[in-house]
Amino acid sequence: MSRGAAAESKARIVEAASTMLRERGVDGASIADVMEAAGMTHGGFYKHFGSKDELLAAAVRQAFAEISDRFDAREEKSDADSAAAAYVEEYLSQAHIERPGRGCPVAALGGDAARHPQALAQTFAIGAEALIARLSLSKNRGRKSGANRARAIRRLTALVGTVVVARAVGPGPLRDEILAASALKAARAE
């Protein structure tokens, strides 16, 4: 297998794992399941990764990179405030609630990161820091400050909590009410 083909195979595995982990959690995503989703055999896993923990870290990095890339693309088209507003709108959407495999790894894997600290804590912290940094910058507020950082942390944790509870209660009027209340709060945020 050429280096290019090996890199493509590894990228497919990481992408499949990133999606599956957000959908099923760490314990629900076996190596065999990930490899099957990537269109490969279980035996090929160790050509690319030394352990499941190595794959977990790569998949979580990928998940955070997807979110950061979307945020950055929005910011390039407009500004940091508009990018943050779009991020919040997307975060509190039915699509995000219903498709965790494409959504935020904090809401999907926060509990798993706490249960699997050896594999996930450092990578998870780096990804969370990147989200907080993006949410704490804006043209109107100047450079990053302690107050902006605290505001960004409050915003992220409120969004994550909303999504976790909305997913937990399932479809229906209560979920809709939770999302509506959170969206109204986000619209009025400082």
TILUM-413810 format. One record per atom (N, C-alpha, C): atom name; y, z, x. Coordinates in Angstrom, 3 decimals, decimal comma. Last residue first. Example, Ala and Ser with C-alpha at 12.3 -4.5 7.8 and 13.67 -1.06 7.14 Angstrom:
BEGIN
<N; <-2,250; 7,080; 12,850>>
<CA; <-1,060; 7,140; 13,670>>
<C; <0,030; 7,870; 12,900>>
<N; <-5,690; 7,800; 13,190>>
<CA; <-4,500; 7,800; 12,300>>
<C; <-3,300; 7,800; 13,200>>
END
This chain:
BEGIN
<N; <38,623; 26,823; -25,654>>
<CA; <39,846; 26,921; -24,844>>
<C; <40,032; 25,760; -23,931>>
<N; <37,190; 25,135; -28,465>>
<CA; <37,091; 25,857; -27,180>>
<C; <38,394; 25,767; -26,415>>
<N; <36,965; 23,787; -30,784>>
<CA; <38,081; 24,733; -30,705>>
<C; <38,124; 25,457; -29,359>>
<N; <34,662; 22,364; -30,379>>
<CA; <35,897; 21,613; -30,631>>
<C; <37,124; 22,512; -30,484>>
<N; <32,800; 24,438; -30,204>>
<CA; <33,093; 23,634; -29,021>>
<C; <34,404; 22,861; -29,179>>
<N; <32,826; 25,306; -32,872>>
<CA; <33,250; 26,227; -31,814>>
<C; <33,624; 25,443; -30,559>>
<N; <31,744; 23,015; -34,067>>
<CA; <33,078; 23,476; -34,458>>
<C; <33,635; 24,406; -33,375>>
<N; <29,224; 23,001; -32,858>>
<CA; <30,139; 21,876; -32,626>>
<C; <31,568; 22,264; -32,976>>
<N; <28,173; 25,368; -33,890>>
<CA; <28,400; 25,243; -32,449>>
<C; <29,345; 24,100; -32,132>>
<N; <28,016; 24,733; -36,596>>
<CA; <28,817; 25,891; -36,160>>
<C; <29,134; 25,792; -34,683>>
<N; <26,283; 22,510; -36,503>>
<CA; <27,641; 22,368; -37,023>>
<C; <28,531; 23,511; -36,549>>
<N; <23,914; 23,668; -35,483>>
<CA; <24,608; 22,610; -34,744>>
<C; <26,045; 22,460; -35,198>>
<N; <23,362; 25,510; -37,545>>
<CA; <23,521; 25,971; -36,161>>
<C; <24,299; 24,933; -35,351>>
<N; <23,054; 23,771; -39,736>>
<CA; <24,118; 24,774; -39,747>>
<C; <24,413; 25,283; -38,328>>
<N; <20,781; 22,336; -38,974>>
<CA; <22,045; 21,631; -39,195>>
<C; <23,228; 22,590; -39,147>>
<N; <18,914; 24,436; -38,935>>
<CA; <19,229; 23,701; -37,708>>
<C; <20,572; 23,004; -37,848>>
<N; <18,963; 25,080; -41,676>>
<CA; <19,396; 26,062; -40,682>>
<C; <19,740; 25,384; -39,364>>
<N; <17,989; 22,704; -42,980>>
<CA; <19,361; 23,167; -43,174>>
<C; <19,841; 24,174; -42,122>>
<N; <15,861; 20,995; -40,557>>
<CA; <16,229; 21,546; -41,853>>
<C; <17,643; 22,071; -41,878>>
<N; <13,441; 21,325; -37,923>>
<CA; <14,360; 20,533; -38,743>>
<C; <14,675; 21,233; -40,067>>
<N; <13,354; 24,460; -36,009>>
<CA; <12,809; 23,235; -36,586>>
<C; <13,821; 22,522; -37,454>>
<N; <14,048; 26,669; -34,587>>
<CA; <13,998; 26,812; -36,044>>
<C; <13,442; 25,567; -36,724>>
<N; <14,003; 25,719; -31,920>>
<CA; <13,056; 26,744; -32,352>>
<C; <12,942; 26,840; -33,874>>
<N; <16,133; 23,963; -31,701>>
<CA; <14,769; 23,458; -31,558>>
<C; <13,762; 24,443; -32,135>>
<N; <18,215; 25,816; -32,054>>
<CA; <18,067; 24,692; -32,985>>
<C; <16,670; 24,083; -32,904>>
<N; <17,839; 27,480; -29,821>>
<CA; <17,663; 28,019; -31,167>>
<C; <17,461; 26,891; -32,176>>
<N; <18,337; 25,608; -27,732>>
<CA; <17,081; 26,367; -27,777>>
<C; <16,830; 26,886; -29,191>>
<N; <20,947; 24,751; -28,368>>
<CA; <19,830; 23,807; -28,380>>
<C; <18,497; 24,532; -28,476>>
<N; <22,419; 27,146; -28,086>>
<CA; <22,427; 26,402; -29,339>>
<C; <21,210; 25,486; -29,422>>
<N; <21,962; 27,773; -25,386>>
<CA; <21,509; 28,661; -26,453>>
<C; <21,433; 27,956; -27,791>>
<N; <23,288; 25,602; -24,179>>
<CA; <21,849; 25,798; -23,988>>
<C; <21,288; 26,679; -25,106>>
<N; <25,946; 26,093; -24,990>>
<CA; <25,264; 24,850; -25,356>>
<C; <23,751; 25,014; -25,271>>
<N; <26,392; 28,584; -23,784>>
<CA; <26,495; 28,450; -25,242>>
<C; <25,774; 27,187; -25,715>>
<N; <26,119; 27,908; -21,090>>
<CA; <25,166; 28,843; -21,684>>
<C; <25,215; 28,809; -23,209>>
<N; <28,292; 26,102; -20,795>>
<CA; <26,911; 25,671; -20,568>>
<C; <25,928; 26,613; -21,243>>
<N; <30,493; 27,802; -21,389>>
<CA; <30,236; 26,593; -22,169>>
<C; <28,783; 26,152; -22,021>>
<N; <30,308; 29,752; -19,402>>
<CA; <30,231; 30,130; -20,827>>
<C; <29,875; 28,930; -21,688>>
<N; <30,663; 28,081; -17,177>>
<CA; <29,413; 28,831; -17,336>>
<C; <29,237; 29,257; -18,793>>
<N; <33,283; 27,198; -17,637>>
<CA; <32,179; 26,224; -17,588>>
<C; <30,833; 26,914; -17,772>>
<N; <34,665; 29,616; -17,418>>
<CA; <34,712; 28,856; -18,679>>
<C; <33,549; 27,862; -18,740>>
<N; <34,187; 30,178; -14,735>>
<CA; <33,694; 31,100; -15,764>>
<C; <33,646; 30,406; -17,124>>
<N; <35,553; 27,980; -13,609>>
<CA; <34,114; 28,153; -13,386>>
<C; <33,520; 29,073; -14,457>>
<N; <38,168; 28,493; -14,381>>
<CA; <37,502; 27,283; -14,859>>
<C; <35,992; 27,382; -14,702>>
<N; <38,587; 30,883; -12,971>>
<CA; <38,667; 30,872; -14,429>>
<C; <37,971; 29,644; -15,013>>
<N; <38,343; 30,010; -10,307>>
<CA; <37,423; 31,000; -10,850>>
<C; <37,410; 31,011; -12,366>>
<N; <38,773; 26,421; -10,241>>
<CA; <39,219; 27,787; -10,024>>
<C; <38,175; 28,731; -10,596>>
<N; <39,214; 23,107; -9,176>>
<CA; <38,278; 24,142; -9,608>>
<C; <38,838; 25,520; -9,274>>
<N; <42,546; 21,790; -9,823>>
<CA; <41,315; 21,956; -9,037>>
<C; <40,464; 23,091; -9,601>>
<N; <43,765; 21,118; -13,135>>
<CA; <43,856; 21,098; -11,680>>
<C; <42,509; 21,284; -11,016>>
<N; <43,636; 20,844; -15,808>>
<CA; <43,537; 22,202; -15,297>>
<C; <43,604; 22,254; -13,778>>
<N; <43,741; 18,152; -16,367>>
<CA; <44,767; 19,028; -16,925>>
<C; <44,756; 20,424; -16,319>>
<N; <41,451; 17,110; -15,120>>
<CA; <42,786; 16,705; -14,679>>
<C; <43,840; 17,714; -15,121>>
<N; <38,825; 19,366; -14,264>>
<CA; <39,549; 18,542; -15,226>>
<C; <40,923; 18,219; -14,674>>
<N; <35,778; 21,099; -13,696>>
<CA; <36,876; 20,279; -13,197>>
<C; <37,541; 19,520; -14,342>>
<N; <33,619; 22,368; -14,796>>
<CA; <34,767; 23,198; -14,409>>
<C; <35,933; 22,397; -13,850>>
<N; <31,539; 20,629; -15,259>>
<CA; <32,231; 21,169; -16,419>>
<C; <33,480; 21,959; -16,046>>
<N; <30,690; 20,185; -12,636>>
<CA; <31,248; 19,080; -13,423>>
<C; <32,041; 19,597; -14,613>>
<N; <29,755; 22,739; -11,941>>
<CA; <30,864; 22,122; -11,192>>
<C; <31,504; 20,998; -11,990>>
<N; <27,637; 23,010; -13,743>>
<CA; <28,782; 23,915; -13,832>>
<C; <29,994; 23,321; -13,107>>
<N; <25,922; 21,029; -12,734>>
<CA; <26,468; 20,927; -14,091>>
<C; <27,707; 21,805; -14,250>>
<N; <25,413; 22,062; -10,173>>
<CA; <26,022; 20,737; -10,316>>
<C; <26,619; 20,554; -11,707>>
<N; <24,143; 24,484; -10,807>>
<CA; <25,434; 24,495; -10,094>>
<C; <26,154; 23,151; -10,253>>
<N; <21,779; 23,465; -11,875>>
<CA; <22,712; 24,183; -12,744>>
<C; <24,099; 24,253; -12,111>>
<N; <20,646; 22,382; -9,522>>
<CA; <20,984; 21,524; -10,656>>
<C; <21,974; 22,179; -11,597>>
<N; <20,291; 24,729; -8,011>>
<CA; <21,112; 23,632; -7,484>>
<C; <21,558; 22,710; -8,619>>
<N; <18,516; 26,133; -9,681>>
<CA; <19,845; 26,679; -9,379>>
<C; <20,786; 25,597; -8,859>>
<N; <16,264; 24,458; -9,567>>
<CA; <16,941; 24,694; -10,837>>
<C; <18,357; 25,205; -10,616>>
<N; <15,527; 24,723; -6,910>>
<CA; <15,907; 23,410; -7,426>>
<C; <16,689; 23,549; -8,721>>
<N; <14,918; 27,511; -6,903>>
<CA; <15,944; 26,949; -6,029>>
<C; <16,441; 25,601; -6,544>>
<N; <12,893; 27,790; -8,995>>
<CA; <14,159; 28,531; -8,976>>
<C; <15,241; 27,877; -8,121>>
<N; <10,372; 26,417; -8,917>>
<CA; <11,524; 25,868; -9,615>>
<C; <12,870; 26,536; -9,359>>
<N; <8,267; 27,600; -7,493>>
<CA; <8,371; 26,144; -7,557>>
<C; <9,736; 25,666; -8,033>>
<N; <8,731; 30,338; -7,717>>
<CA; <8,388; 29,755; -6,412>>
<C; <8,639; 28,249; -6,412>>
<N; <9,141; 30,834; -10,484>>
<CA; <10,270; 30,852; -9,539>>
<C; <9,948; 30,227; -8,186>>
<N; <8,128; 30,384; -13,183>>
<CA; <7,598; 29,710; -11,995>>
<C; <8,675; 29,667; -10,898>>
<N; <9,561; 31,659; -15,150>>
<CA; <8,138; 31,983; -15,013>>
<C; <7,504; 31,389; -13,759>>
<N; <12,084; 30,521; -14,933>>
<CA; <11,947; 31,966; -14,724>>
<C; <10,487; 32,368; -14,500>>
<N; <11,459; 27,937; -15,557>>
<CA; <12,023; 28,211; -14,235>>
<C; <11,911; 29,697; -13,919>>
<N; <10,670; 28,211; -18,208>>
<CA; <9,672; 27,878; -17,184>>
<C; <10,190; 28,167; -15,780>>
<N; <13,128; 28,690; -19,440>>
<CA; <12,085; 29,711; -19,459>>
<C; <11,027; 29,470; -18,402>>
<N; <14,403; 26,183; -18,923>>
<CA; <14,950; 27,449; -18,448>>
<C; <13,913; 28,557; -18,395>>
<N; <13,690; 23,667; -19,831>>
<CA; <12,851; 24,314; -18,812>>
<C; <13,364; 25,654; -18,309>>
<N; <15,465; 22,751; -21,818>>
<CA; <14,040; 22,457; -21,920>>
<C; <13,179; 23,315; -20,999>>
<N; <18,010; 23,578; -21,046>>
<CA; <17,501; 23,946; -22,367>>
<C; <15,988; 23,769; -22,455>>
<N; <18,020; 22,423; -18,472>>
<CA; <18,291; 23,845; -18,639>>
<C; <17,720; 24,312; -19,975>>
<N; <17,595; 19,685; -18,685>>
<CA; <16,507; 20,517; -18,189>>
<C; <16,769; 22,012; -18,339>>
<N; <18,635; 17,814; -21,462>>
<CA; <19,016; 18,758; -20,420>>
<C; <17,833; 19,617; -19,979>>
<N; <16,560; 14,968; -22,336>>
<CA; <17,698; 15,864; -22,409>>
<C; <17,851; 16,792; -21,221>>
<N; <14,358; 13,531; -22,659>>
<CA; <15,492; 12,815; -22,079>>
<C; <16,709; 13,725; -21,952>>
<N; <12,624; 15,308; -23,849>>
<CA; <12,183; 14,597; -22,648>>
<C; <13,278; 13,808; -21,963>>
<N; <13,668; 16,157; -26,270>>
<CA; <13,899; 16,977; -25,075>>
<C; <13,506; 16,273; -23,775>>
<N; <14,685; 14,927; -28,860>>
<CA; <14,079; 14,247; -27,706>>
<C; <14,329; 15,033; -26,420>>
<N; <15,958; 16,495; -30,760>>
<CA; <14,671; 15,882; -31,105>>
<C; <13,968; 15,207; -29,934>>
<N; <18,346; 17,277; -29,560>>
<CA; <17,439; 18,288; -30,101>>
<C; <16,037; 17,702; -30,256>>
<N; <19,505; 14,815; -28,990>>
<CA; <19,163; 15,726; -27,892>>
<C; <18,160; 16,785; -28,361>>
<N; <19,834; 13,835; -31,615>>
<CA; <19,007; 13,096; -30,648>>
<C; <18,585; 14,008; -29,491>>
<N; <21,653; 15,580; -32,756>>
<CA; <20,264; 15,596; -33,242>>
<C; <19,348; 14,902; -32,237>>
<N; <23,865; 16,980; -30,235>>
<CA; <23,418; 15,932; -31,156>>
<C; <21,970; 16,137; -31,598>>
<N; <25,044; 18,533; -28,312>>
<CA; <24,876; 19,112; -29,644>>
<C; <24,415; 18,088; -30,677>>
<N; <25,222; 16,763; -26,153>>
<CA; <24,380; 17,947; -26,050>>
<C; <24,054; 18,512; -27,424>>
<N; <27,155; 14,926; -26,958>>
<CA; <25,772; 14,489; -26,771>>
<C; <24,823; 15,690; -26,782>>
<N; <29,378; 16,676; -26,958>>
<CA; <28,981; 15,951; -28,178>>
<C; <27,527; 15,492; -28,087>>
<N; <29,436; 17,465; -24,276>>
<CA; <29,230; 18,459; -25,328>>
<C; <28,753; 17,777; -26,608>>
<N; <29,953; 14,965; -23,059>>
<CA; <28,765; 15,738; -22,692>>
<C; <28,433; 16,743; -23,798>>
<N; <32,443; 14,362; -24,125>>
<CA; <31,297; 13,505; -24,459>>
<C; <29,978; 14,213; -24,156>>
<N; <33,932; 16,394; -22,884>>
<CA; <33,863; 16,323; -24,349>>
<C; <32,674; 15,477; -24,797>>
<N; <33,600; 15,676; -20,196>>
<CA; <33,094; 16,962; -20,673>>
<C; <32,956; 16,967; -22,187>>
<N; <34,918; 13,212; -20,201>>
<CA; <33,505; 13,269; -19,836>>
<C; <32,880; 14,568; -20,330>>
<N; <37,505; 14,031; -20,827>>
<CA; <36,782; 13,157; -21,749>>
<C; <35,279; 13,173; -21,469>>
<N; <38,053; 15,545; -18,509>>
<CA; <38,105; 16,161; -19,842>>
<C; <37,326; 15,331; -20,858>>
<N; <37,814; 13,632; -16,441>>
<CA; <36,900; 14,769; -16,499>>
<C; <36,884; 15,431; -17,875>>
<N; <38,159; 10,270; -17,799>>
<CA; <38,582; 11,391; -16,960>>
<C; <37,613; 12,551; -17,169>>
<N; <36,816; 7,283; -17,851>>
<CA; <37,986; 7,924; -18,443>>
<C; <38,515; 9,030; -17,525>>
<N; <34,837; 6,170; -16,298>>
<CA; <35,442; 5,337; -17,341>>
<C; <36,703; 5,953; -17,916>>
<N; <34,051; 8,286; -14,684>>
<CA; <34,616; 7,087; -14,053>>
<C; <35,335; 6,207; -15,068>>
<N; <32,939; 9,986; -16,596>>
<CA; <34,169; 10,386; -15,919>>
<C; <34,844; 9,191; -15,248>>
<N; <30,617; 8,604; -17,277>>
<CA; <31,663; 8,816; -18,290>>
<C; <32,999; 9,159; -17,635>>
<N; <29,271; 8,808; -14,854>>
<CA; <29,606; 7,476; -15,387>>
<C; <30,703; 7,586; -16,440>>
<N; <28,913; 11,588; -14,679>>
<CA; <29,756; 10,891; -13,703>>
<C; <30,177; 9,509; -14,197>>
<N; <27,115; 12,023; -16,812>>
<CA; <28,422; 12,682; -16,795>>
<C; <29,376; 11,916; -15,883>>
<N; <24,929; 10,527; -15,916>>
<CA; <25,591; 10,165; -17,183>>
<C; <26,990; 10,774; -17,238>>
<N; <24,334; 11,947; -13,546>>
<CA; <24,718; 10,536; -13,478>>
<C; <25,425; 10,085; -14,751>>
<N; <23,599; 14,462; -14,585>>
<CA; <24,784; 14,335; -13,731>>
<C; <25,269; 12,894; -13,654>>
<N; <21,227; 13,743; -15,937>>
<CA; <22,354; 14,335; -16,665>>
<C; <23,649; 14,159; -15,869>>
<N; <19,684; 12,778; -13,792>>
<CA; <19,946; 11,942; -14,974>>
<C; <21,173; 12,446; -15,726>>
<N; <19,554; 15,029; -12,128>>
<CA; <20,256; 13,825; -11,667>>
<C; <20,588; 12,906; -12,837>>
<N; <17,926; 16,757; -13,579>>
<CA; <19,337; 17,107; -13,385>>
<C; <20,146; 15,883; -12,942>>
<N; <15,525; 15,262; -13,362>>
<CA; <16,096; 15,587; -14,672>>
<C; <17,580; 15,931; -14,558>>
<N; <15,133; 15,214; -10,559>>
<CA; <15,319; 13,966; -11,310>>
<C; <15,984; 14,235; -12,660>>
<N; <14,671; 17,936; -10,085>>
<CA; <15,819; 17,250; -9,441>>
<C; <16,150; 15,973; -10,202>>
<N; <12,293; 18,153; -11,540>>
<CA; <13,477; 18,884; -11,997>>
<C; <14,739; 18,296; -11,365>>
<N; <10,615; 16,556; -9,973>>
<CA; <10,856; 16,204; -11,377>>
<C; <12,091; 16,912; -11,923>>
<N; <10,589; 17,928; -7,537>>
<CA; <11,102; 16,551; -7,591>>
<C; <11,447; 16,156; -9,019>>
<N; <9,396; 20,348; -8,360>>
<CA; <10,739; 20,343; -7,784>>
<C; <11,359; 18,950; -7,858>>
<N; <6,873; 19,374; -9,217>>
<CA; <7,775; 20,069; -10,140>>
<C; <9,212; 20,041; -9,625>>
<N; <5,787; 18,370; -6,816>>
<CA; <6,113; 17,460; -7,916>>
<C; <7,094; 18,108; -8,884>>
<N; <5,437; 20,803; -5,487>>
<CA; <6,292; 19,764; -4,889>>
<C; <6,721; 18,756; -5,953>>
<N; <3,599; 22,027; -7,205>>
<CA; <4,929; 22,609; -7,023>>
<C; <5,909; 21,607; -6,422>>
<N; <1,335; 20,505; -6,828>>
<CA; <2,027; 20,384; -8,106>>
<C; <3,437; 20,960; -7,983>>
<N; <1,416; 19,112; -3,464>>
<CA; <1,035; 20,109; -4,459>>
<C; <1,763; 19,829; -5,771>>
<N; <2,077; 16,950; -1,934>>
<CA; <1,172; 17,929; -1,349>>
<C; <0,668; 18,957; -2,348>>
<N; <2,185; 13,589; -3,124>>
<CA; <2,651; 14,981; -3,185>>
<C; <1,606; 15,905; -2,583>>
<N; <1,007; 11,081; -2,679>>
<CA; <2,462; 11,171; -2,843>>
<C; <3,009; 12,596; -2,756>>
<N; <-1,627; 11,307; -2,559>>
<CA; <-1,039; 10,341; -1,625>>
<C; <0,482; 10,488; -1,606>>
<N; <-2,305; 12,942; -4,630>>
<CA; <-2,121; 13,564; -3,314>>
<C; <-1,710; 12,575; -2,223>>
<N; <-2,613; 11,138; -6,822>>
<CA; <-1,529; 12,118; -6,772>>
<C; <-1,258; 12,602; -5,357>>
<N; <-4,795; 9,521; -7,088>>
<CA; <-3,669; 9,027; -6,297>>
<C; <-2,549; 10,023; -6,108>>
<N; <-6,535; 10,742; -8,890>>
<CA; <-6,838; 10,765; -7,462>>
<C; <-5,688; 10,315; -6,576>>
<N; <-5,603; 10,046; -11,420>>
<CA; <-5,404; 11,398; -10,924>>
<C; <-5,595; 11,475; -9,409>>
<N; <-4,090; 6,793; -11,520>>
<CA; <-5,243; 7,688; -11,594>>
<C; <-4,906; 9,035; -10,965>>
<N; <-1,275; 5,683; -13,519>>
<CA; <-2,032; 5,805; -12,279>>
<C; <-3,204; 6,757; -12,484>>
<N; <0,774; 5,654; -15,368>>
<CA; <-0,092; 4,484; -15,259>>
<C; <-0,941; 4,486; -14,003>>
<N; <2,170; 7,896; -15,861>>
<CA; <2,747; 7,003; -14,845>>
<C; <1,912; 5,740; -14,657>>
<N; <0,444; 9,148; -17,588>>
<CA; <1,721; 8,668; -18,122>>
<C; <2,407; 7,702; -17,158>>
<N; <-1,509; 9,846; -15,688>>
<CA; <-1,833; 8,898; -16,751>>
<C; <-0,555; 8,302; -17,342>>
<N; <-0,063; 11,718; -14,209>>
<CA; <-0,537; 10,492; -13,561>>
<C; <-0,897; 9,430; -14,592>>
<N; <0,332; 13,695; -16,161>>
<CA; <1,472; 13,030; -15,527>>
<C; <1,034; 11,698; -14,920>>
<N; <-2,319; 14,456; -16,711>>
<CA; <-1,460; 13,906; -17,766>>
<C; <-0,282; 13,130; -17,189>>
<N; <-3,119; 15,439; -14,181>>
<CA; <-3,838; 14,317; -14,798>>
<C; <-2,988; 13,653; -15,877>>
<N; <-1,392; 17,600; -13,885>>
<CA; <-1,311; 16,474; -12,952>>
<C; <-1,981; 15,253; -13,557>>
<N; <-0,137; 18,672; -17,104>>
<CA; <-1,088; 18,696; -15,996>>
<C; <-0,867; 17,499; -15,078>>
<N; <1,976; 20,250; -18,844>>
<CA; <2,027; 18,973; -18,113>>
<C; <1,100; 19,054; -16,907>>
<N; <2,148; 22,737; -19,928>>
<CA; <1,653; 21,658; -20,779>>
<C; <1,623; 20,295; -20,111>>
<N; <3,336; 24,378; -18,083>>
<CA; <1,923; 24,594; -18,372>>
<C; <1,319; 23,491; -19,247>>
<N; <5,997; 23,375; -18,119>>
<CA; <5,168; 23,307; -16,918>>
<C; <3,688; 23,418; -17,248>>
<N; <6,823; 21,462; -21,103>>
<CA; <6,884; 22,618; -20,229>>
<C; <5,895; 22,480; -19,082>>
<N; <6,976; 19,180; -22,699>>
<CA; <5,828; 20,081; -22,842>>
<C; <5,920; 21,382; -22,053>>
<N; <9,429; 17,814; -22,206>>
<CA; <8,791; 17,776; -23,527>>
<C; <7,783; 18,899; -23,721>>
<N; <10,003; 18,282; -19,560>>
<CA; <11,011; 18,642; -20,552>>
<C; <10,430; 18,642; -21,969>>
<N; <7,647; 17,233; -18,430>>
<CA; <7,984; 18,652; -18,262>>
<C; <9,001; 19,095; -19,297>>
<N; <7,861; 14,512; -19,114>>
<CA; <6,792; 15,332; -19,671>>
<C; <7,091; 16,821; -19,542>>
<N; <10,094; 13,654; -17,570>>
<CA; <10,084; 13,543; -19,023>>
<C; <9,074; 14,507; -19,635>>
<N; <9,174; 14,250; -14,990>>
<CA; <10,454; 14,756; -15,452>>
<C; <10,518; 14,751; -16,976>>
<N; <6,785; 12,778; -14,820>>
<CA; <6,750; 14,244; -14,779>>
<C; <8,033; 14,838; -15,326>>
<N; <7,802; 10,156; -14,872>>
<CA; <6,861; 10,603; -15,904>>
<C; <6,821; 12,129; -15,966>>
<N; <9,375; 10,268; -12,523>>
<CA; <9,989; 9,971; -13,825>>
<C; <9,088; 10,457; -14,959>>
<N; <7,394; 10,735; -10,592>>
<CA; <8,477; 11,707; -10,784>>
<C; <9,136; 11,505; -12,147>>
<N; <5,877; 8,378; -10,862>>
<CA; <5,264; 9,689; -11,078>>
<C; <6,336; 10,730; -11,376>>
<N; <7,757; 6,440; -10,160>>
<CA; <7,140; 6,415; -11,494>>
<C; <6,525; 7,766; -11,830>>
<N; <8,223; 7,181; -7,481>>
<CA; <9,321; 7,253; -8,446>>
<C; <8,789; 7,245; -9,882>>
<N; <5,714; 6,565; -6,395>>
<CA; <6,184; 7,951; -6,398>>
<C; <7,310; 8,128; -7,409>>
<N; <5,744; 3,781; -6,708>>
<CA; <4,720; 4,599; -7,372>>
<C; <5,170; 6,046; -7,476>>
<N; <7,885; 3,100; -5,053>>
<CA; <7,942; 2,798; -6,482>>
<C; <6,936; 3,638; -7,264>>
<N; <6,850; 3,940; -2,596>>
<CA; <8,071; 4,561; -3,107>>
<C; <8,211; 4,317; -4,609>>
<N; <4,684; 2,186; -2,380>>
<CA; <4,446; 3,633; -2,414>>
<C; <5,660; 4,360; -2,991>>
<N; <6,025; -0,248; -2,220>>
<CA; <5,137; 0,005; -3,357>>
<C; <4,856; 1,499; -3,499>>
<N; <7,355; 0,163; 0,230>>
<CA; <8,101; -0,104; -1,001>>
<C; <7,267; 0,186; -2,232>>
<N; <5,250; 0,444; 2,012>>
<CA; <6,183; 1,555; 1,802>>
<C; <6,964; 1,388; 0,504>>
<N; <2,160; -0,897; 0,620>>
<CA; <3,385; -0,979; 1,414>>
<C; <4,286; 0,215; 1,128>>
<N; <-1,172; 0,000; 0,843>>
<CA; <0,000; 0,000; 0,000>>
<C; <1,243; 0,000; 0,893>>
END
